[in-house]
Amino acid sequence: MENNDALVAGFDSEKDDNLSISLRKADGVKDGIIVYLSGYIDTYNSTFFQKQVMKCIEQGFINLIFNCSQLNYVSSTGIGSFTVFLKMVKPNGGDVVLLEIQPKVYEVFQLLGFSQFFNIRNNQEEATSFFTNGEGILPDVFPAIVSCPVCRKKLRATKAGRFRCSGCKSIIAINSDAEISLG
């Protein structure tokens, strides 16, 4: 891991006991940075989280990749922070990708209706491809009509990911080929 201050001046000047943030330049992504999150984001540390990521945006990093593999919890306030970042970088041609989200964290995004607003990818290669190829390595099978494997309700999927069936409330996974499974 590179020194955070080498990428973003003054980044390591503040710390939080419950959220660790590490940075790495996103190779192959113009104005891209990978933000590794470890711990949790809630009402008490969301201001710290926003300040730190704002430092990245102010340094010209507008393509943000958040690696959430070590993120154990996100409150609605934390999700609001991700929304703020998206609103800041979009007008400048940037975007936000979340990757390797733990199931319990993803469920919070989904329950609050935010999973459809964010580009969620499974790994670094898919995230990089999203920025370099527009919509990444996903084939053009979306939107797709799929059937819930539990209740058989017809559902419209606009992209791959994990979703809750509007009929039986089961969590289902839809892969990049629009194949469905319980998830």
Phi and psi restraints in degrees (value plus and minus 20) as a CYANA .aco file:
   2 GLU   PHI     -93.4   -53.4
   2 GLU   PSI     142.1   182.1
   3 ASN   PHI     -89.4   -49.4
   3 ASN   PSI     105.9   145.9
   4 ASN   PHI     -76.9   -36.9
   4 ASN   PSI     -61.7   -21.7
   5 ASP   PHI     -86.1   -46.1
   5 ASP   PSI     -45.5    -5.5
   6 ALA   PHI     -89.5   -49.5
   6 ALA   PSI     -50.1   -10.1
   7 LEU   PHI    -108.2   -68.2
   7 LEU   PSI     -62.5   -22.5
   8 VAL   PHI    -153.0  -113.0
   8 VAL   PSI      90.6   130.6
   9 ALA   PHI     -76.6   -36.6
   9 ALA   PSI     110.3   150.3
  10 GLY   PHI      56.8    96.8
  10 GLY   PSI     -10.1    29.9
  11 PHE   PHI     -83.7   -43.7
  11 PHE   PSI     -61.1   -21.1
  12 ASP   PHI    -104.3   -64.3
  12 ASP   PSI     -11.3    28.7
  13 SER   PHI     -93.1   -53.1
  13 SER   PSI     -39.3     0.7
  14 GLU   PHI    -143.6  -103.6
  14 GLU   PSI     128.2   168.2
  15 LYS   PHI    -155.4  -115.4
  15 LYS   PSI     139.7   179.7
  16 ASP   PHI    -154.6  -114.6
  16 ASP   PSI     117.5   157.5
  17 ASP   PHI     -87.6   -47.6
  17 ASP   PSI     -44.1    -4.1
  18 ASN   PHI    -127.9   -87.9
  18 ASN   PSI     -24.5    15.5
  19 LEU   PHI    -161.7  -121.7
  19 LEU   PSI      99.7   139.7
  20 SER   PHI    -125.7   -85.7
  20 SER   PSI     113.0   153.0
  21 ILE   PHI    -145.2  -105.2
  21 ILE   PSI     105.8   145.8
  22 SER   PHI    -142.0  -102.0
  22 SER   PSI     129.8   169.8
  23 LEU   PHI    -139.5   -99.5
  23 LEU   PSI     129.9   169.9
  24 ARG   PHI    -170.7  -130.7
  24 ARG   PSI     116.7   156.7
  25 LYS   PHI     -82.7   -42.7
  25 LYS   PSI     117.0   157.0
  26 ALA   PHI    -105.4   -65.4
  26 ALA   PSI      80.3   120.3
  27 ASP   PHI     -79.7   -39.7
  27 ASP   PSI     111.3   151.3
  28 GLY   PHI      64.5   104.5
  28 GLY   PSI     -21.3    18.7
  29 VAL   PHI    -134.6   -94.6
  29 VAL   PSI      95.6   135.6
  30 LYS   PHI     -80.2   -40.2
  30 LYS   PSI     109.1   149.1
  31 ASP   PHI      33.8    73.8
  31 ASP   PSI      16.5    56.5
  32 GLY   PHI    -127.5   -87.5
  32 GLY   PSI     125.1   165.1
  33 ILE   PHI    -160.2  -120.2
  33 ILE   PSI     123.5   163.5
  34 ILE   PHI    -121.3   -81.3
  34 ILE   PSI     106.6   146.6
  35 VAL   PHI    -130.3   -90.3
  35 VAL   PSI      90.2   130.2
  36 TYR   PHI    -109.5   -69.5
  36 TYR   PSI     102.9   142.9
  37 LEU   PHI    -130.4   -90.4
  37 LEU   PSI     114.1   154.1
  38 SER   PHI    -157.6  -117.6
  38 SER   PSI     105.6   145.6
  39 GLY   PHI      98.0   138.0
  39 GLY   PSI    -151.6  -111.6
  40 TYR   PHI    -167.2  -127.2
  40 TYR   PSI     139.2   179.2
  41 ILE   PHI    -141.8  -101.8
  41 ILE   PSI     101.4   141.4
  42 ASP   PHI    -158.6  -118.6
  42 ASP   PSI    -189.1  -149.1
  43 THR   PHI     -77.9   -37.9
  43 THR   PSI     -54.9   -14.9
  44 TYR   PHI     -98.1   -58.1
  44 TYR   PSI     -48.5    -8.5
  45 ASN   PHI    -137.8   -97.8
  45 ASN   PSI     -12.5    27.5
  46 SER   PHI     -86.2   -46.2
  46 SER   PSI     -51.5   -11.5
  47 THR   PHI     -84.8   -44.8
  47 THR   PSI     -63.5   -23.5
  48 PHE   PHI     -78.9   -38.9
  48 PHE   PSI     -67.6   -27.6
  49 PHE   PHI     -77.8   -37.8
  49 PHE   PSI     -68.2   -28.2
  50 GLN   PHI     -82.8   -42.8
  50 GLN   PSI     -63.0   -23.0
  51 LYS   PHI     -80.3   -40.3
  51 LYS   PSI     -63.4   -23.4
  52 GLN   PHI     -85.3   -45.3
  52 GLN   PSI     -65.7   -25.7
  53 VAL   PHI     -90.4   -50.4
  53 VAL   PSI     -52.8   -12.8
  54 MET   PHI     -80.8   -40.8
  54 MET   PSI     -54.3   -14.3
  55 LYS   PHI     -80.5   -40.5
  55 LYS   PSI     -59.2   -19.2
  56 CYS   PHI     -84.9   -44.9
  56 CYS   PSI     -65.7   -25.7
  57 ILE   PHI     -83.6   -43.6
  57 ILE   PSI     -61.4   -21.4
  58 GLU   PHI     -84.3   -44.3
  58 GLU   PSI     -46.1    -6.1
  59 GLN   PHI    -102.8   -62.8
  59 GLN   PSI     -19.0    21.0
  60 GLY   PHI      79.8   119.8
  60 GLY   PSI     -15.4    24.6
  61 PHE   PHI    -104.3   -64.3
  61 PHE   PSI      86.7   126.7
  62 ILE   PHI    -131.6   -91.6
  62 ILE   PSI     -28.0    12.0
  63 ASN   PHI    -127.4   -87.4
  63 ASN   PSI      81.4   121.4
  64 LEU   PHI    -123.8   -83.8
  64 LEU   PSI     105.4   145.4
  65 ILE   PHI    -133.0   -93.0
  65 ILE   PSI      96.0   136.0
  66 PHE   PHI    -119.2   -79.2
  66 PHE   PSI      94.4   134.4
  67 ASN   PHI    -106.6   -66.6
  67 ASN   PSI      91.4   131.4
  68 CYS   PHI    -123.8   -83.8
  68 CYS   PSI      -2.9    37.1
  69 SER   PHI     -82.9   -42.9
  69 SER   PSI     -46.4    -6.4
  70 GLN   PHI    -128.6   -88.6
  70 GLN   PSI      -8.2    31.8
  71 LEU   PHI    -108.5   -68.5
  71 LEU   PSI      95.4   135.4
  72 ASN   PHI    -110.1   -70.1
  72 ASN   PSI     -43.3    -3.3
  73 TYR   PHI    -179.5  -139.5
  73 TYR   PSI     123.1   163.1
  74 VAL   PHI    -157.2  -117.2
  74 VAL   PSI     105.1   145.1
  75 SER   PHI    -104.4   -64.4
  75 SER   PSI     155.2   195.2
  76 SER   PHI     -81.6   -41.6
  76 SER   PSI     -52.2   -12.2
  77 THR   PHI     -84.8   -44.8
  77 THR   PSI     -60.6   -20.6
  78 GLY   PHI     -83.6   -43.6
  78 GLY   PSI     -61.1   -21.1
  79 ILE   PHI     -83.9   -43.9
  79 ILE   PSI     -56.5   -16.5
  80 GLY   PHI     -79.2   -39.2
  80 GLY   PSI     -55.2   -15.2
  81 SER   PHI     -82.8   -42.8
  81 SER   PSI     -64.7   -24.7
  82 PHE   PHI     -80.2   -40.2
  82 PHE   PSI     -57.5   -17.5
  83 THR   PHI     -84.6   -44.6
  83 THR   PSI     -60.8   -20.8
  84 VAL   PHI     -78.9   -38.9
  84 VAL   PSI     -64.5   -24.5
  85 PHE   PHI     -82.4   -42.4
  85 PHE   PSI     -63.3   -23.3
  86 LEU   PHI     -80.5   -40.5
  86 LEU   PSI     -63.9   -23.9
  87 LYS   PHI     -86.4   -46.4
  87 LYS   PSI     -48.1    -8.1
  88 MET   PHI     -97.9   -57.9
  88 MET   PSI     -60.1   -20.1
  89 VAL   PHI    -108.6   -68.6
  89 VAL   PSI     -47.6    -7.6
  90 LYS   PHI     -77.1   -37.1
  90 LYS   PSI     -68.0   -28.0
  91 PRO   PHI     -81.6   -41.6
  91 PRO   PSI     -40.3    -0.3
  92 ASN   PHI    -118.2   -78.2
  92 ASN   PSI      -8.0    32.0
  93 GLY   PHI      65.8   105.8
  93 GLY   PSI     -10.3    29.7
  94 GLY   PHI    -116.4   -76.4
  94 GLY   PSI    -199.9  -159.9
  95 ASP   PHI    -177.2  -137.2
  95 ASP   PSI     151.7   191.7
  96 VAL   PHI    -144.6  -104.6
  96 VAL   PSI     112.6   152.6
  97 VAL   PHI    -144.6  -104.6
  97 VAL   PSI     114.0   154.0
  98 LEU   PHI    -127.1   -87.1
  98 LEU   PSI     115.5   155.5
  99 LEU   PHI    -157.0  -117.0
  99 LEU   PSI     137.0   177.0
 100 GLU   PHI      33.9    73.9
 100 GLU   PSI      25.5    65.5
 101 ILE   PHI     -95.2   -55.2
 101 ILE   PSI     111.2   151.2
 102 GLN   PHI     -87.2   -47.2
 102 GLN   PSI     127.2   167.2
 103 PRO   PHI     -74.1   -34.1
 103 PRO   PSI     -61.4   -21.4
 104 LYS   PHI     -90.1   -50.1
 104 LYS   PSI     -49.9    -9.9
 105 VAL   PHI     -93.8   -53.8
 105 VAL   PSI     -62.3   -22.3
 106 TYR   PHI     -80.4   -40.4
 106 TYR   PSI     -58.5   -18.5
 107 GLU   PHI     -80.9   -40.9
 107 GLU   PSI     -56.0   -16.0
 108 VAL   PHI     -84.0   -44.0
 108 VAL   PSI     -65.3   -25.3
 109 PHE   PHI     -77.7   -37.7
 109 PHE   PSI     -64.0   -24.0
 110 GLN   PHI     -89.1   -49.1
 110 GLN   PSI     -65.7   -25.7
 111 LEU   PHI     -83.3   -43.3
 111 LEU   PSI     -53.4   -13.4
 112 LEU   PHI    -106.6   -66.6
 112 LEU   PSI     -21.2    18.8
 113 GLY   PHI      61.5   101.5
 113 GLY   PSI      -3.4    36.6
 114 PHE   PHI    -116.8   -76.8
 114 PHE   PSI     -29.8    10.2
 115 SER   PHI     -82.8   -42.8
 115 SER   PSI     -46.8    -6.8
 116 GLN   PHI     -98.5   -58.5
 116 GLN   PSI     -37.6     2.4
 117 PHE   PHI    -107.3   -67.3
 117 PHE   PSI     -39.5     0.5
 118 PHE   PHI    -128.5   -88.5
 118 PHE   PSI     127.5   167.5
 119 ASN   PHI    -103.0   -63.0
 119 ASN   PSI      91.6   131.6
 120 ILE   PHI    -132.3   -92.3
 120 ILE   PSI     105.2   145.2
 121 ARG   PHI    -145.5  -105.5
 121 ARG   PSI     140.4   180.4
 122 ASN   PHI    -104.8   -64.8
 122 ASN   PSI     -48.5    -8.5
 123 ASN   PHI    -172.8  -132.8
 123 ASN   PSI     153.5   193.5
 124 GLN   PHI     -80.7   -40.7
 124 GLN   PSI     -60.4   -20.4
 125 GLU   PHI     -81.3   -41.3
 125 GLU   PSI     -63.8   -23.8
 126 GLU   PHI     -85.8   -45.8
 126 GLU   PSI     -58.0   -18.0
 127 ALA   PHI     -85.6   -45.6
 127 ALA   PSI     -66.0   -26.0
 128 THR   PHI     -82.5   -42.5
 128 THR   PSI     -63.0   -23.0
 129 SER   PHI     -83.5   -43.5
 129 SER   PSI     -55.4   -15.4
 130 PHE   PHI     -76.5   -36.5
 130 PHE   PSI     -64.8   -24.8
 131 PHE   PHI     -96.0   -56.0
 131 PHE   PSI     -54.6   -14.6
 132 THR   PHI    -104.2   -64.2
 132 THR   PSI     -47.0    -7.0
 133 ASN   PHI    -136.6   -96.6
 133 ASN   PSI      -5.1    34.9
 134 GLY   PHI      64.0   104.0
 134 GLY   PSI    -107.2   -67.2
 135 GLU   PHI    -122.0   -82.0
 135 GLU   PSI      -1.6    38.4
 136 GLY   PHI      54.4    94.4
 136 GLY   PSI    -174.1  -134.1
 137 ILE   PHI    -111.3   -71.3
 137 ILE   PSI      -8.6    31.4
 138 LEU   PHI     -98.3   -58.3
 138 LEU   PSI     112.9   152.9
 139 PRO   PHI     -90.9   -50.9
 139 PRO   PSI     143.9   183.9
 140 ASP   PHI    -104.5   -64.5
 140 ASP   PSI      46.9    86.9
 141 VAL   PHI    -126.8   -86.8
 141 VAL   PSI     -23.4    16.6
 142 PHE   PHI    -126.4   -86.4
 142 PHE   PSI     128.4   168.4
 143 PRO   PHI     -90.8   -50.8
 143 PRO   PSI     132.4   172.4
 144 ALA   PHI    -153.3  -113.3
 144 ALA   PSI     128.3   168.3
 145 ILE   PHI    -119.8   -79.8
 145 ILE   PSI     102.8   142.8
 146 VAL   PHI    -145.8  -105.8
 146 VAL   PSI     142.5   182.5
 147 SER   PHI    -129.4   -89.4
 147 SER   PSI     114.9   154.9
 148 CYS   PHI     -81.7   -41.7
 148 CYS   PSI     111.1   151.1
 149 PRO   PHI     -89.0   -49.0
 149 PRO   PSI     -33.9     6.1
 150 VAL   PHI    -114.8   -74.8
 150 VAL   PSI     -77.4   -37.4
 151 CYS   PHI    -125.0   -85.0
 151 CYS   PSI     -25.3    14.7
 152 ARG   PHI      48.5    88.5
 152 ARG   PSI      -8.2    31.8
 153 LYS   PHI     -83.2   -43.2
 153 LYS   PSI     118.4   158.4
 154 LYS   PHI     -96.9   -56.9
 154 LYS   PSI     109.7   149.7
 155 LEU   PHI    -147.1  -107.1
 155 LEU   PSI     125.0   165.0
 156 ARG   PHI    -119.0   -79.0
 156 ARG   PSI     101.1   141.1
 157 ALA   PHI    -128.6   -88.6
 157 ALA   PSI     106.0   146.0
 158 THR   PHI    -112.6   -72.6
 158 THR   PSI     -35.1     4.9
 159 LYS   PHI    -182.6  -142.6
 159 LYS   PSI     149.1   189.1
 160 ALA   PHI     -91.8   -51.8
 160 ALA   PSI     133.7   173.7
 161 GLY   PHI     131.8   171.8
 161 GLY   PSI    -187.9  -147.9
 162 ARG   PHI    -129.0   -89.0
 162 ARG   PSI     116.3   156.3
 163 PHE   PHI    -161.5  -121.5
 163 PHE   PSI     144.2   184.2
 164 ARG   PHI    -124.6   -84.6
 164 ARG   PSI     109.4   149.4
 165 CYS   PHI     -83.8   -43.8
 165 CYS   PSI     112.9   152.9
 166 SER   PHI     -94.4   -54.4
 166 SER   PSI     -34.8     5.2
 167 GLY   PHI    -107.1   -67.1
 167 GLY   PSI     -84.0   -44.0
 168 CYS   PHI    -122.7   -82.7
 168 CYS   PSI     -24.2    15.8
 169 LYS   PHI      51.5    91.5
 169 LYS   PSI      -7.1    32.9
 170 SER   PHI     -89.9   -49.9
 170 SER   PSI     127.3   167.3
 171 ILE   PHI    -107.9   -67.9
 171 ILE   PSI     106.2   146.2
 172 ILE   PHI    -143.0  -103.0
 172 ILE   PSI     132.7   172.7
 173 ALA   PHI    -134.3   -94.3
 173 ALA   PSI     116.2   156.2
 174 ILE   PHI    -142.3  -102.3
 174 ILE   PSI     100.2   140.2
 175 ASN   PHI    -105.5   -65.5
 175 ASN   PSI    -199.6  -159.6
 176 SER   PHI     -87.6   -47.6
 176 SER   PSI     -33.0     7.0
 177 ASP   PHI    -119.3   -79.3
 177 ASP   PSI      -9.4    30.6
 178 ALA   PHI      46.6    86.6
 178 ALA   PSI       5.5    45.5
 179 GLU   PHI    -107.3   -67.3
 179 GLU   PSI     119.4   159.4
 180 ILE   PHI    -133.8   -93.8
 180 ILE   PSI     125.1   165.1
 181 SER   PHI    -171.3  -131.3
 181 SER   PSI     146.3   186.3
 182 LEU   PHI     -90.6   -50.6
 182 LEU   PSI     118.7   158.7
